[in-house]
Amino acid sequence: MMYKLHPLSGVDDDISGAVEWYESQQKGLGERFINDWESTALYILSNPFAFSKKN
């Protein structure tokens, strides 16, 4: 079964803002942040029962 992440509204804006901030601190850091975010999202999707559901 394939699972999907359902991010809350505004998450994309928050991530974009974080990427910009990290990049302003050090060149390449924003890219590392987004790569880590994507890697974490893929891990969650491939191991959905490793985490508790929060409401």
PyRosetta script that sets phi, psi and omega in degrees:
from pyrosetta import init, pose_from_sequence

init()
pose = pose_from_sequence("MMYKLHPLSGVDDDISGAVEWYESQQKGLGERFINDWESTALYILSNPFAFSKKN")
pose.set_psi(1, 135.4)
pose.set_omega(1, 179.1)
pose.set_phi(2, -96.1)
pose.set_psi(2, 129.2)
pose.set_omega(2, 179.2)
pose.set_phi(3, -101.3)
pose.set_psi(3, 158.5)
pose.set_omega(3, 178.3)
pose.set_phi(4, -127.4)
pose.set_psi(4, 146.0)
pose.set_omega(4, 171.4)
pose.set_phi(5, -86.2)
pose.set_psi(5, 140.4)
pose.set_omega(5, 177.2)
pose.set_phi(6, -120.2)
pose.set_psi(6, 82.9)
pose.set_omega(6, -178.0)
pose.set_phi(7, -66.4)
pose.set_psi(7, 149.4)
pose.set_omega(7, 176.3)
pose.set_phi(8, -67.1)
pose.set_psi(8, 156.6)
pose.set_omega(8, 178.7)
pose.set_phi(9, -62.7)
pose.set_psi(9, 141.3)
pose.set_omega(9, 179.8)
pose.set_phi(10, 93.6)
pose.set_psi(10, -9.6)
pose.set_omega(10, -178.5)
pose.set_phi(11, -61.9)
pose.set_psi(11, -42.5)
pose.set_omega(11, -179.8)
pose.set_phi(12, -59.1)
pose.set_psi(12, -41.1)
pose.set_omega(12, 178.0)
pose.set_phi(13, -65.4)
pose.set_psi(13, -41.0)
pose.set_omega(13, 178.9)
pose.set_phi(14, -63.2)
pose.set_psi(14, -43.4)
pose.set_omega(14, 179.7)
pose.set_phi(15, -65.3)
pose.set_psi(15, -43.3)
pose.set_omega(15, 178.4)
pose.set_phi(16, -61.0)
pose.set_psi(16, -42.3)
pose.set_omega(16, 177.7)
pose.set_phi(17, -63.4)
pose.set_psi(17, -39.7)
pose.set_omega(17, 178.9)
pose.set_phi(18, -65.9)
pose.set_psi(18, -41.9)
pose.set_omega(18, 178.4)
pose.set_phi(19, -60.0)
pose.set_psi(19, -45.9)
pose.set_omega(19, 179.5)
pose.set_phi(20, -61.7)
pose.set_psi(20, -44.0)
pose.set_omega(20, -178.6)
pose.set_phi(21, -64.2)
pose.set_psi(21, -47.9)
pose.set_omega(21, 179.8)
pose.set_phi(22, -61.2)
pose.set_psi(22, -39.9)
pose.set_omega(22, 179.8)
pose.set_phi(23, -65.6)
pose.set_psi(23, -33.6)
pose.set_omega(23, 178.2)
pose.set_phi(24, -71.1)
pose.set_psi(24, -22.5)
pose.set_omega(24, 178.9)
pose.set_phi(25, -81.8)
pose.set_psi(25, -37.1)
pose.set_omega(25, -179.5)
pose.set_phi(26, -160.9)
pose.set_psi(26, 128.9)
pose.set_omega(26, -179.5)
pose.set_phi(27, -58.8)
pose.set_psi(27, 130.8)
pose.set_omega(27, 178.9)
pose.set_phi(28, 93.1)
pose.set_psi(28, -16.0)
pose.set_omega(28, -178.3)
pose.set_phi(29, -69.9)
pose.set_psi(29, -34.4)
pose.set_omega(29, 176.9)
pose.set_phi(30, -63.7)
pose.set_psi(30, -39.9)
pose.set_omega(30, 178.2)
pose.set_phi(31, -66.2)
pose.set_psi(31, -40.0)
pose.set_omega(31, 176.6)
pose.set_phi(32, -62.3)
pose.set_psi(32, -40.8)
pose.set_omega(32, 178.8)
pose.set_phi(33, -60.5)
pose.set_psi(33, -49.5)
pose.set_omega(33, -177.8)
pose.set_phi(34, -65.8)
pose.set_psi(34, -36.3)
pose.set_omega(34, 176.7)
pose.set_phi(35, -63.8)
pose.set_psi(35, -41.8)
pose.set_omega(35, 177.6)
pose.set_phi(36, -66.1)
pose.set_psi(36, -39.5)
pose.set_omega(36, 178.0)
pose.set_phi(37, -60.7)
pose.set_psi(37, -47.5)
pose.set_omega(37, -179.4)
pose.set_phi(38, -64.6)
pose.set_psi(38, -40.9)
pose.set_omega(38, 177.9)
pose.set_phi(39, -62.4)
pose.set_psi(39, -42.0)
pose.set_omega(39, 178.9)
pose.set_phi(40, -65.5)
pose.set_psi(40, -42.8)
pose.set_omega(40, 179.0)
pose.set_phi(41, -61.6)
pose.set_psi(41, -42.6)
pose.set_omega(41, 178.1)
pose.set_phi(42, -64.7)
pose.set_psi(42, -37.5)
pose.set_omega(42, 178.1)
pose.set_phi(43, -63.6)
pose.set_psi(43, -44.9)
pose.set_omega(43, 178.9)
pose.set_phi(44, -60.9)
pose.set_psi(44, -43.2)
pose.set_omega(44, -179.5)
pose.set_phi(45, -65.7)
pose.set_psi(45, -33.6)
pose.set_omega(45, -178.9)
pose.set_phi(46, -87.0)
pose.set_psi(46, -12.4)
pose.set_omega(46, 179.1)
pose.set_phi(47, -135.2)
pose.set_psi(47, 56.9)
pose.set_omega(47, -171.6)
pose.set_phi(48, -65.0)
pose.set_psi(48, -23.5)
pose.set_omega(48, -177.8)
pose.set_phi(49, -91.2)
pose.set_psi(49, 4.6)
pose.set_omega(49, 177.6)
pose.set_phi(50, -81.9)
pose.set_psi(50, -4.8)
pose.set_omega(50, -174.7)
pose.set_phi(51, -127.5)
pose.set_psi(51, 150.3)
pose.set_omega(51, 176.3)
pose.set_phi(52, -80.8)
pose.set_psi(52, 145.6)
pose.set_omega(52, 175.2)
pose.set_phi(53, -80.9)
pose.set_psi(53, 130.5)
pose.set_omega(53, 178.6)
pose.set_phi(54, -113.4)
pose.set_psi(54, 136.4)
pose.set_omega(54, 178.3)
pose.set_phi(55, -107.0)
pose.dump_pdb("model.pdb")
